[in-house]
Amino acid sequence: MKILMATMGLDIGGAETHIVELSKQLNSQGHDVAIISNGGVYVPEITAAGIRHYNAPMHRRGFREMRRSLSILRGVIRQENPDVVHAHARIPAFLCGLLHRSMGFPFVTTAHWVFNTQGMLRHLTNWGQRTIAVSDDIKAYLIREYGLPAEHISVTINGIDTDKFSPALSGDKVVAEFGLDKDKPILSYVSRMDADRALVARQLIEIAPELDKAIPGIQLLIAGGGNVFDELNALAKQANQKLGRQCITMTGPRTDINEIVAAGQVFVGVSRAALEAMAAGKPVIVAGNEGYHGLFGPEKLTEAQAGNFCCRGLPMSDHATLLADVTTAMNLSPEEKERAGAYGRQVIFDHYSVRRMASDCLAMYEQVRRRKFQVLISGYYGFSNAGDDAILASIQQAIGAASDEVSLTVLSNDPGLTRRQYGLEAIPRFHVTKVFSALRRSDALLSGGGSLLQDTTSTRSLLYYLSVIRCAEGLGKPVMLYANGIGPVRKKNNRRRVKKAVERACVVTLRDHSSAKELTAMGVKRNDLHVTADPVFHLAPASEARSRELLEQAGLTPGTPFVAVSVRDWPGADRFPGELAILCDHLRLKHGLEVLFLLMQPSRDLDTTQKVRQAMKEPSFLLEAPCTPRELMGVLGQAKLCLAMRLHTLIFAARMAVPSMGLVYDPKVESYLQELDLPAAGTVERFDSRAAILRADALMGRYDEVLAALLEKSKALTRAAQENEQLLLNMLEEHHT
């Protein structure tokens, strides 16, 4: 891959070292890496490794500097044409985010630390299409403060080069350079000497006289430069003057951190510097501006890893604790120091290899990289309807399994919700300009699944989907009607419109035979109508453990036989809740089935559900916890019987081979029951509890026979659903230029 790293600068710092090591590792694996930054001491090292560097003042957020950086960055991206842009700090990420909107390059960021989110600063942050966090607590921060979807964030590590940081390195070069006495104890410390990073450096300087008493002849080797370096250097000189010797050596900024670490017997520091010292086999006291961890050992591994060795959330460092721990560490026997160092180095081998860091990044690059095919999906998405959400999840899963060269973008009523739920790119379905732009960029339009071509909901709904199809055709894009349920289409003009749309489409797949019959009745003449199956037959349910957990939340003991009931609002059905309540009571009293109500679309289902429950004489249960389609499917899989109005509740049940009875409010429900050879309990507008009870008793009387037939039907429909993706891929290849 061709990768462009964007960061503020390449001077001394943990994030900067992370970027340098990551870039060198990716480069060594054959990837083509370039870096754009304000430059710094690491530029010679990366250029020597064959990594190109471009200068831009991305370390400043002044308007003039940011405008200049934006111009330079745009030019570099055009010149490099990278497969991915990877930004590593707030300003570079913000600038890359601005360009990403217009240039469309794949865009990833890494969160190395937490930011101030007050006021306008929140808006100066862009986390890209995917985000890599260097610790679990930073991932939690990104979710909490910025609302990033958890599935868009991966956690990596600060990968360490264990050859560069090794116990085999002597540190003699640094010892000689600064005139240190190798026969006397040396404590190494590395950090940026900035006001928000140098707390522990200041404390070490301030306790130097007490350290000199506790550990005679101790030498403090403090490396790093920054905005408080001059102040700390002056304090160090004063301390040396009082002690009458060179106790504290302030090196300023260095790139040979491995030599600095090797020169000491014990190391004090935080984050990446601490990990590097562990790789070098040194006992390490983990301490920084955000907290104090102390002398690292096996008992502290979990706590240290939780905050990426940054001490976030731990008590602050203080003089007394630091003095005591440094004294203890320096007074360890040579054997004890060796054991502590060996343990730390093994931790690096086990958890912090630079290869793993590169692998984590490449996995995220793979998620956003440009695919061979760009497909736009049009359907009833972003409305918090479990049935249609299940269709989208199924399409995503099935296409991903069939090919990794198809990138999906969804027209959604709530793009943010769709992005959070599925990690897919989404745009507002009613934003004409954005829809047109997305169609123009795409290679094909996938219209479906579900019952989009019908006028029961409204003619306006039908015209919306037909207009998206017509726009795609006007732009010369092939259209696939994907696993559609057709009809009912009652109005004559609407039937004519649907007929034309179906005849013009490149590929048409239908979820049931009744849809094919409806098209034939409209006069559609084509011999390549493919009857496949609803995409949901691809969808994997949630685990049994999760399904049982949800049942317990609803108040049901797992293993208790129950009927899952799903209803929705529907005009002209005033008698329906009371009549259905009689059926539900009967199922509990005669067949021993507890009654569990499910909400497929809470905003449309809850009111009718409560009416039925209130009319029941027997107790019932309600699963109120927000559920994903996979979770609802998993819960349905635990049921003995399903009683449902909503088509996709019936499809979920069929997918899980649970015998069902339909509550018919729409011809599509009746058609699908015929497809599955399952009975209807009755029509919602004319629901008769007595007739429904007779049908329910008949089903329960031949339950094993119905179950066996449904198992075979479910397997056949699962196989048939796989045809949808192959037809899509064939269409894409045929029209690819």
C-alpha positions as a printed Julia matrix, in Angstrom:
737×3 Matrix{Float64}:
   0.0     0.0     0.0
   0.97    3.62   -0.44
   0.59    5.33    2.95
   0.84    9.01    3.87
   1.38    9.75    7.57
   0.38   13.25    8.72
   1.53   14.59   12.07
   2.52   17.84   13.77
   6.25   17.24   13.96
   9.01   14.68   14.4
  10.77   15.92   17.51
  11.21   13.96   20.73
   8.01   12.43   22.11
   6.17    9.15   22.57
   3.68    9.73   19.75
   6.46   10.87   17.44
   8.52    7.75   18.18
   5.39    5.63   17.62
   4.98    7.18   14.16
   8.65    6.73   13.29
   8.72    3.07   14.35
   5.39    2.34   12.65
   6.53    3.97    9.41
   9.85    2.12    9.42
   8.13   -1.2    10.08
   5.56   -0.68    7.32
   8.36    0.38    5.01
  10.36   -2.76    5.84
   7.3    -4.87    4.94
   7.27   -3.41    1.44
   4.73   -0.61    1.86
   5.5     2.8     0.38
   5.43    5.35    3.23
   5.7     9.14    3.23
   5.34   11.55    6.16
   4.2    15.19    6.18
   4.97   17.23    9.3
   6.76   20.32   10.56
   9.95   18.29   10.68
  12.23   17.62   13.62
  15.12   15.56   14.87
  13.76   12.25   13.52
  13.67   13.39    9.87
  17.22   12.14    9.11
  16.33    8.72   10.57
  13.21    8.25    8.45
  14.79    9.56    5.24
  17.73    7.21    5.79
  15.16    4.4     5.92
  13.8     5.46    2.5
  10.73    7.29    3.78
   9.92   10.58    2.03
   9.27   13.67    4.18
   7.3    16.81    3.31
   7.35   19.97    5.42
   4.16   21.75    6.52
   3.56   23.87    9.66
   0.96   21.5    11.05
   2.14   22.05   14.62
   0.3    25.39   14.85
  -3.41   26.16   14.83
  -3.13   29.8    13.76
  -5.33   30.59   10.76
  -2.41   31.54    8.49
  -0.38   28.41    9.3
  -3.38   26.11    8.96
  -4.32   27.58    5.6
  -0.75   27.13    4.39
  -0.66   23.56    5.73
  -3.94   22.81    3.99
  -2.54   23.99    0.67
   0.67   21.97    1.07
  -1.22   18.89    2.23
  -3.59   19.06   -0.75
  -0.62   19.19   -3.11
   1.16   16.29   -1.42
  -1.96   14.11   -1.53
  -2.42   14.86   -5.23
   1.25   14.06   -5.87
   1.42   10.91   -3.75
  -2.12    9.63   -4.48
  -1.96    7.44   -1.35
  -4.06    4.36   -0.7
  -4.63    5.73    2.8
  -3.91    8.93    4.74
  -3.12    8.29    8.42
  -3.26   11.36   10.69
  -1.77   11.34   14.19
  -2.69   14.57   15.96
  -5.55   17.03   16.25
  -4.46   19.67   13.71
  -3.29   17.21   11.0
  -6.47   15.15   11.48
  -8.66   18.24   11.21
  -6.9    19.36    8.01
  -7.01   15.88    6.5
 -10.71   15.73    7.41
 -11.38   18.93    5.45
  -9.65   17.53    2.37
 -11.21   14.09    2.76
 -14.66   15.57    2.06
 -13.64   16.89   -1.33
 -10.85   14.48   -2.35
 -12.37   11.24   -1.04
  -9.14    9.49   -0.02
  -9.32    6.68    2.59
  -8.69    8.32    5.98
  -7.59    6.84    9.31
  -6.49    8.56   12.53
  -4.65    7.45   15.66
  -5.64    8.78   19.09
  -2.45    8.92   21.17
  -3.96   10.89   24.05
  -7.11   12.68   25.19
  -7.91   16.24   24.13
  -9.59   19.24   25.67
 -13.14   19.11   24.26
 -14.41   22.45   25.52
 -15.91   25.11   23.25
 -14.7    25.28   19.66
 -11.89   22.79   20.31
 -14.38   19.94   19.91
 -15.0    21.12   16.35
 -11.27   21.19   15.62
 -11.23   17.41   15.83
 -11.83   14.84   13.1
 -11.44   11.13   13.74
 -11.58    9.95   10.14
 -13.36    6.92    8.75
 -11.67    4.67   11.3
  -9.72    5.4    14.47
  -6.88    3.55   16.16
  -6.58    4.12   19.91
  -3.38    3.29   21.78
  -5.27    2.06   24.87
  -8.68    0.85   25.98
  -9.29    3.94   28.1
  -8.7     6.19   25.08
 -11.19    4.09   23.12
 -13.72    4.59   25.92
 -12.97    8.34   25.85
 -13.6     8.51   22.09
 -16.95    6.76   22.5
 -17.95    8.9    25.49
 -16.79   12.33   24.32
 -17.21   12.1    20.55
 -19.86    9.4    20.15
 -17.66    7.32   17.83
 -19.09    3.86   17.13
 -17.12    1.19   18.99
 -16.8    -0.86   15.8
 -14.95    2.04   14.14
 -12.2     1.99   16.78
  -9.45   -0.58   17.17
  -6.98   -0.64   20.03
  -3.32   -1.04   19.19
  -0.13   -0.86   21.18
   2.99    1.29   21.2
   5.11   -1.18   19.26
   8.73   -1.34   20.38
  11.79   -2.32   18.33
  13.38   -4.93   20.6
  16.61   -4.94   18.59
  17.06   -1.2    19.01
  16.11   -1.33   22.71
  18.06   -4.29   24.0
  20.01   -5.33   27.13
  22.93   -5.93   24.78
  23.4    -2.14   24.35
  25.94   -0.74   26.82
  25.21    2.98   26.88
  28.97    3.66   27.06
  28.71    6.25   24.31
  26.38    8.47   26.36
  28.33    7.85   29.57
  31.5     9.07   27.87
  29.78   12.01   26.15
  28.5    13.47   29.44
  31.44   12.46   31.64
  29.36   10.13   33.83
  30.97    7.68   36.25
  29.96    4.2    35.19
  30.99    2.77   38.55
  28.37    4.83   40.35
  24.56    4.49   40.1
  22.83    6.17   37.12
  19.09    6.84   36.87
  17.75    7.55   33.36
  14.64    9.63   32.62
  13.14   10.54   29.2
  10.22   12.85   28.44
   9.33   16.02   26.61
  10.22   18.97   28.82
   6.86   20.67   28.3
   4.71   22.05   31.11
   2.16   19.26   30.63
   4.76   16.47   30.47
   7.65   17.29   32.82
   6.13   16.99   36.32
   8.25   13.98   37.28
  11.41   15.5    35.82
  10.86   18.51   38.05
  10.28   16.27   41.07
  13.47   14.29   40.41
  15.46   17.52   40.31
  13.81   18.72   43.53
  14.52   15.48   45.44
  18.09   15.16   44.13
  19.66   16.19   47.49
  17.63   13.53   49.33
  18.45   10.93   46.68
  22.13   11.78   47.08
  21.87   10.95   50.78
  19.92    7.73   50.23
  22.05    6.57   47.29
  25.52    8.16   47.55
  26.93    9.24   44.22
  23.66    8.84   42.28
  23.61   10.46   38.83
  20.37   11.61   37.18
  20.45   11.52   33.37
  17.41   13.53   32.22
  16.72   13.65   28.46
  14.24   15.74   26.51
  13.58   19.26   25.32
  10.54   21.5    25.48
   9.0    24.73   26.67
  10.14   24.34   30.32
  13.58   22.94   29.56
  15.41   26.19   30.33
  13.6    26.52   33.66
  14.34   22.93   34.67
  17.94   23.2    33.47
  18.42   26.23   35.74
  16.97   24.27   38.69
  19.32   21.38   37.9
  22.34   23.69   37.9
  21.3    25.1    41.28
  20.96   21.57   42.69
  24.36   20.56   41.31
  25.91   23.69   42.8
  24.48   22.88   46.25
  25.7    19.28   46.03
  29.11   20.38   44.8
  29.09   17.89   41.91
  27.4    17.02   38.62
  24.5    15.02   40.06
  21.96   16.0    37.36
  22.73   15.96   33.65
  20.17   17.62   31.4
  20.83   16.37   27.85
  18.19   18.37   25.99
  16.4    16.74   23.02
  17.94   13.46   21.81
  17.18   10.86   19.16
  19.45    8.19   20.66
  16.95    7.32   23.4
  18.13    3.72   23.37
  21.6     4.92   24.43
  20.13    7.13   27.18
  18.12    4.18   28.51
  21.07    1.81   28.3
  23.29    4.16   30.33
  21.16    3.81   33.5
  20.59    0.94   35.89
  17.01    2.07   36.58
  14.57    4.07   34.44
  11.82    6.53   35.38
   9.24    7.56   32.8
   5.86    6.96   31.28
   4.08    5.66   28.2
   6.3     4.7    25.27
   9.52    5.68   27.04
   8.69    3.25   29.87
   8.01    0.47   27.36
  11.31    1.14   25.59
  13.17    0.89   28.9
  11.36   -2.39   29.62
  12.5    -3.69   26.22
  16.05   -2.73   27.23
  15.72   -4.92   30.31
  15.7    -2.11   32.9
  13.69   -1.95   36.13
  11.13    0.78   35.43
   9.29    3.21   37.69
   6.22    4.26   35.71
   5.35    7.87   36.54
   4.07   10.86   34.57
   1.87   13.93   34.57
  -1.38   11.95   34.67
  -0.56    9.68   37.59
   1.87    7.43   39.39
   2.13    3.68   38.91
   5.4     2.91   40.66
   7.94    0.14   40.21
   6.61   -2.15   37.48
   6.17   -5.85   38.13
   3.79   -8.77   37.37
   1.2    -7.59   39.89
   0.84   -4.27   38.05
   0.6    -5.48   34.47
  -3.2    -5.33   34.11
  -3.44   -1.86   35.65
  -0.57   -0.55   33.52
  -1.99   -1.96   30.28
  -5.43   -0.46   30.96
  -3.95    3.04   30.65
  -1.24    2.19   28.11
   1.42    2.82   30.79
   0.24    6.44   31.02
  -1.08    6.21   34.62
  -4.42    7.83   33.75
  -6.74    7.74   36.74
  -4.01    6.78   39.23
  -2.87    8.93   42.2
  -0.51   11.74   41.27
   3.23   11.46   41.73
   4.59   13.07   44.89
   8.1    13.65   46.22
   7.95   11.14   49.08
   6.63    8.22   47.02
   9.04    8.91   44.17
  11.98    9.13   46.58
  11.04    5.85   48.28
  10.57    3.93   45.01
  13.75    5.24   43.4
  15.68    4.3    46.55
  14.14    0.81   46.56
  14.82    0.24   42.86
  18.4     1.48   42.96
  19.14   -0.7    46.0
  17.93   -3.91   44.35
  20.65   -6.52   44.04
  22.09   -7.11   40.56
  20.11  -10.39   40.39
  16.88   -8.65   41.39
  17.43   -5.92   38.79
  18.08   -8.55   36.15
  14.88  -10.44   37.03
  12.8    -7.25   36.97
  14.32   -6.26   33.64
  13.83   -9.72   32.14
  10.16   -9.7    33.11
   9.64   -6.28   31.55
  11.34   -7.34   28.33
   9.18  -10.46   28.13
   6.08   -8.26   28.48
   7.25   -6.32   25.42
   7.76   -9.53   23.43
   4.33  -10.81   24.48
   2.28   -7.64   24.05
   4.15   -4.74   22.41
   5.95   -5.87   19.28
   6.28   -3.32   16.49
   5.05   -5.98   14.07
   1.74   -6.19   15.91
   1.38   -2.41   15.82
   1.89   -2.43   12.05
  -0.54   -5.33   11.66
  -3.22   -3.46   13.63
  -2.86   -0.43   11.39
  -2.91   -2.46    8.2
  -6.17   -4.08    9.36
  -7.76   -0.63    9.69
  -6.33    0.48    6.34
  -7.97   -2.58    4.82
 -11.35   -1.48    6.17
 -11.22    1.92    4.43
  -9.16    1.2     1.34
 -10.65    1.84   -2.08
 -12.49   -1.19   -3.39
 -12.86   -2.21   -7.01
 -16.62   -1.63   -6.88
 -18.66    1.11   -5.2
 -22.29    0.13   -4.61
 -25.02    2.47   -3.36
 -27.87    0.83   -1.42
 -31.38    2.3    -1.43
 -33.94    0.97    1.05
 -35.95    1.69    4.19
 -32.87    2.21    6.37
 -32.19    4.44    9.35
 -35.73    4.19   10.8
 -34.9     1.88   13.75
 -36.99   -0.88   12.22
 -35.5    -4.25   13.2
 -36.75   -5.97   10.05
 -35.17   -3.54    7.62
 -32.08   -3.2     9.82
 -31.76   -6.98    9.58
 -31.93   -6.74    5.79
 -29.08   -4.23    5.75
 -26.98   -6.27    8.19
 -27.62   -9.34    6.04
 -26.66   -7.61    2.8
 -23.49   -6.28    4.39
 -22.56   -9.69    5.77
 -23.37  -11.58    2.58
 -21.59   -9.23    0.18
 -18.57   -9.09    2.49
 -18.42  -12.89    2.51
 -18.75  -13.06   -1.28
 -16.1   -10.44   -2.11
 -13.79   -7.99   -0.35
 -13.77   -5.72   -3.4
 -17.22   -4.18   -2.88
 -17.6    -0.95   -0.9
 -21.12   -0.14    0.32
 -22.74    3.25    0.91
 -26.29    3.46    2.27
 -29.06    6.0     1.74
 -30.35    6.4     5.29
 -32.93    8.38    7.2
 -30.38    8.64   10.01
 -26.85    8.38    8.56
 -25.23    8.68   11.99
 -27.26    5.76   13.32
 -26.46    3.64   10.27
 -22.74    4.41   10.57
 -22.77    3.53   14.27
 -24.72    0.31   13.82
 -22.98   -1.1    10.77
 -19.77    0.83   10.23
 -20.98    1.66    6.72
 -20.73    4.96    4.91
 -24.18    6.56    4.92
 -25.7     9.71    3.47
 -29.13   11.34    4.05
 -31.7     9.73    1.77
 -33.61   12.96    1.13
 -30.59   15.2     0.46
 -30.93   15.43   -3.33
 -27.45   16.79   -4.02
 -25.71   14.18   -1.87
 -27.79   11.34   -3.29
 -26.98   12.47   -6.84
 -23.29   12.79   -5.98
 -23.22    9.32   -4.4
 -24.91    7.82   -7.46
 -22.43    9.52   -9.75
 -19.49    8.05   -7.78
 -20.99    4.57   -7.58
 -20.64    1.64   -9.95
 -24.17    0.38   -9.36
 -27.39    0.93   -7.44
 -28.76   -1.87   -5.27
 -32.44   -1.19   -4.56
 -33.64   -3.37   -1.72
 -34.24   -5.54   -0.03
 -37.72   -5.44    1.41
 -41.06   -4.31    0.03
 -40.04   -1.05   -1.59
 -42.14   -1.28   -4.76
 -45.63   -1.05   -3.25
 -48.19    1.7    -2.7
 -49.86    0.36    0.45
 -47.72    2.72    2.55
 -48.16    5.58    0.1
 -47.63    6.52   -3.52
 -45.06    9.04   -2.33
 -42.94    6.24   -0.84
 -43.09    4.29   -4.12
 -42.19    7.37   -6.16
 -39.17    8.0    -3.93
 -37.63    4.6    -4.64
 -38.5     4.78   -8.33
 -36.93    8.25   -8.6
 -33.64    6.98   -7.11
 -33.69    4.12   -9.63
 -34.47    6.51  -12.5
 -31.65    8.85  -11.47
 -29.16    5.96  -11.43
 -30.29    4.91  -14.91
 -29.96    8.5   -16.12
 -26.34    8.45  -14.95
 -25.74    5.19  -16.79
 -25.45    3.09  -13.62
 -26.67   -0.52  -13.63
 -29.55   -1.2   -11.23
 -30.2    -4.38   -9.32
 -33.57   -4.91   -7.64
 -32.24   -6.98   -4.77
 -34.46   -9.61   -3.09
 -37.51   -7.41   -3.51
 -40.97   -8.18   -2.26
 -43.28   -6.71   -4.91
 -46.63   -5.18   -4.08
 -49.31   -4.74   -3.46
 -49.42   -2.02   -6.11
 -53.06   -1.01   -6.46
 -53.13    2.18   -8.52
 -53.04    1.76  -12.29
 -50.37    4.44  -12.87
 -48.22    2.98  -10.13
 -48.44   -0.49  -11.66
 -47.3     0.98  -14.97
 -44.37    2.72  -13.25
 -43.27   -0.43  -11.44
 -43.55   -2.48  -14.64
 -41.2    -0.08  -16.45
 -38.71    0.0   -13.6
 -38.57   -3.79  -13.4
 -38.19   -4.18  -17.16
 -35.32   -1.66  -17.29
 -33.36   -3.08  -14.31
 -30.22   -5.03  -15.12
 -30.88   -7.72  -12.55
 -34.06   -8.57  -10.62
 -34.14  -10.95   -7.68
 -37.35  -11.57   -5.72
 -37.76  -12.91   -2.23
 -40.87  -15.03   -2.95
 -42.9   -16.55   -5.76
 -45.92  -14.33   -5.07
 -43.8   -11.32   -6.06
 -43.03  -13.01   -9.38
 -46.75  -13.65   -9.92
 -47.51  -10.0    -9.14
 -45.02   -8.85  -11.8
 -46.5   -11.25  -14.32
 -49.94   -9.82  -13.56
 -48.55   -6.34  -14.26
 -47.45   -7.51  -17.7
 -43.71   -7.68  -17.02
 -42.13   -9.72  -19.78
 -38.72  -11.0   -18.9
 -37.54  -14.56  -18.48
 -34.76  -13.76  -16.03
 -36.69  -12.96  -12.86
 -34.77  -14.77  -10.13
 -36.78  -15.98   -7.13
 -34.15  -16.27   -4.39
 -34.89  -15.54   -0.71
 -34.91  -12.71    1.79
 -31.35  -11.62    2.68
 -32.12  -12.24    6.35
 -31.61  -15.96    5.72
 -27.89  -15.05    5.63
 -27.94  -13.39    9.03
 -26.31  -15.12   11.99
 -28.2   -14.81   15.3
 -26.71  -13.57   18.54
 -25.12  -16.21   20.75
 -27.32  -18.45   22.86
 -25.74  -16.93   25.98
 -26.74  -13.42   24.89
 -30.24  -14.6    23.97
 -30.7   -16.15   27.41
 -29.4   -12.99   29.03
 -32.06  -10.94   27.19
 -34.78  -13.38   28.22
 -33.73  -12.97   31.85
 -33.86   -9.18   31.45
 -37.47   -9.57   30.25
 -38.26  -11.63   33.35
 -38.37  -15.08   31.68
 -36.36  -17.98   33.05
 -34.28  -19.44   30.18
 -35.67  -22.82   29.17
 -39.28  -21.82   29.87
 -41.49  -22.56   26.81
 -42.88  -19.33   25.37
 -44.65  -17.82   22.39
 -43.01  -14.71   20.9
 -45.61  -12.12   19.91
 -44.95   -9.16   17.6
 -47.65   -6.6    16.76
 -47.7    -3.1    15.3
 -50.12   -0.21   14.93
 -52.6    -0.45   12.07
 -55.67    1.67   11.24
 -59.11    0.08   11.4
 -58.09   -2.59   13.9
 -59.76   -1.33   17.08
 -61.07   -4.77   18.1
 -57.83   -6.51   17.34
 -55.94   -6.05   20.69
 -58.78   -7.51   22.73
 -59.28  -10.48   20.4
 -55.55  -11.21   20.25
 -55.39  -11.07   24.06
 -57.89  -13.98   24.19
 -55.66  -16.04   21.9
 -52.57  -15.24   24.01
 -54.37  -16.26   27.2
 -55.42  -19.52   25.54
 -51.86  -20.36   24.47
 -50.7   -19.93   28.06
 -53.55  -21.86   29.7
 -53.88  -24.78   27.26
 -50.36  -25.13   25.84
 -48.27  -23.88   28.77
 -46.59  -21.14   26.76
 -45.56  -17.95   28.52
 -46.23  -14.9    26.35
 -43.27  -12.66   25.45
 -43.88   -9.5    23.41
 -41.08   -8.27   21.11
 -40.71   -4.75   19.69
 -39.4    -4.73   16.12
 -39.91   -0.97   15.77
 -40.63    0.42   19.27
 -42.13    3.7    18.03
 -44.75    1.8    16.01
 -45.18   -1.33   18.14
 -45.29   -0.33   21.79
 -48.77    1.22   21.95
 -50.54   -1.78   20.38
 -48.41   -4.16   22.46
 -49.53   -2.48   25.68
 -53.18   -2.62   24.61
 -52.94   -6.39   24.08
 -51.16   -6.93   27.4
 -53.72   -4.82   29.28
 -56.56   -6.83   27.75
 -54.99  -10.16   28.74
 -56.15  -11.93   31.9
 -52.98  -13.98   32.13
 -49.52  -12.48   32.89
 -47.17  -11.63   30.03
 -43.62  -10.4    29.48
 -42.11   -7.61   27.38
 -38.57   -7.4    26.06
 -37.99   -3.66   26.35
 -34.18   -3.66   26.1
 -32.99   -2.17   22.79
 -32.0    -5.12   20.61
 -30.07   -5.56   17.4
 -31.65   -7.69   14.67
 -29.24  -10.52   15.55
 -30.33  -10.33   19.19
 -34.04  -10.41   18.29
 -33.36  -13.37   16.04
 -31.51  -15.12   18.84
 -34.39  -14.55   21.26
 -36.89  -15.84   18.68
 -34.73  -18.93   18.29
 -35.45  -19.77   21.94
 -39.25  -19.63   21.38
 -41.52  -22.6    20.74
 -44.02  -20.59   18.71
 -44.16  -17.19   17.01
 -47.3   -15.07   16.56
 -46.52  -12.02   14.43
 -47.9    -9.19   12.33
 -44.57   -7.98   11.06
 -43.22   -9.86    8.08
 -39.65   -9.86    9.29
 -40.6   -11.3    12.64
 -41.98  -14.24   10.65
 -38.82  -14.33    8.53
 -36.64  -14.26   11.68
 -38.67  -17.15   13.05
 -38.37  -19.09    9.78
 -34.61  -18.45    9.76
 -34.49  -19.98   13.26
 -36.95  -22.78   12.32
 -39.62  -21.7    14.83
 -43.21  -22.57   13.76
 -45.3   -19.43   13.35
 -48.78  -18.05   12.82
 -49.24  -14.78   10.96
 -51.46  -11.87   11.91
 -52.31  -10.61    8.43
 -52.43   -6.84    7.98
 -50.87   -6.74    4.52
 -51.02   -9.17    1.56
 -47.23   -9.6     1.79
 -47.69  -11.37    5.15
 -50.24  -13.8     3.74
 -48.05  -14.43    0.68
 -45.06  -15.24    2.79
 -47.04  -17.59    5.02
 -48.03  -19.48    1.86
 -44.38  -19.55    0.8
 -43.48  -21.14    4.15
 -46.61  -23.34    4.27
 -47.59  -21.84    7.64
 -51.08  -20.83    8.82
 -52.52  -17.37    9.35
 -54.16  -16.76   12.71
 -56.49  -14.32   11.0
 -56.8   -10.91    9.35
 -56.12   -7.98   11.69
 -59.16   -5.9    10.67
 -61.53   -8.87   11.16
 -59.67  -10.85   13.79
 -61.75  -13.6    15.37
 -60.21  -15.1    18.48
 -62.35  -18.28   18.26
 -61.18  -19.09   14.74
 -57.6   -18.2    15.7
 -57.71  -20.58   18.67
 -58.88  -23.44   16.45
 -55.98  -22.77   14.04
 -53.48  -22.52   16.89
 -54.68  -25.8    18.4
 -54.42  -27.46   14.99
 -50.83  -26.26   14.57
 -49.83  -27.38   18.06
 -51.5   -30.77   17.38
 -49.13  -31.44   14.48
 -46.23  -29.4    15.86
 -43.46  -31.92   15.15
 -44.59  -32.31   11.54
 -44.67  -28.51   11.03
 -41.26  -28.12   12.66
 -39.64  -30.79   10.47
 -41.03  -29.2     7.28
 -39.92  -25.74    8.4
 -36.38  -26.95    9.08
 -36.08  -28.17    5.49
 -37.67  -24.99    4.11
 -35.28  -22.81    6.14
 -32.25  -24.68    4.8
 -33.49  -24.31    1.21
 -34.13  -20.58    1.63
 -30.67  -20.08    3.16
 -29.14  -21.69    0.07
 -31.35  -19.63   -2.25
 -30.35  -16.36   -0.55
 -26.74  -16.93   -1.61
 -27.71  -16.41   -5.27
 -28.32  -12.68   -4.68
 -24.65  -11.87   -4.15
 -23.39  -13.91   -7.09
 -25.8   -12.14   -9.43
 -24.67   -8.77   -8.04
 -20.99   -9.62   -8.57
 -21.68  -10.84  -12.11
 -23.46   -7.56  -12.9
 -20.61   -5.48  -11.47
 -17.97   -7.35  -13.47
 -20.02   -7.1   -16.64
 -20.39   -3.33  -16.36
 -16.91   -2.61  -14.98
 -14.75   -0.4   -17.16
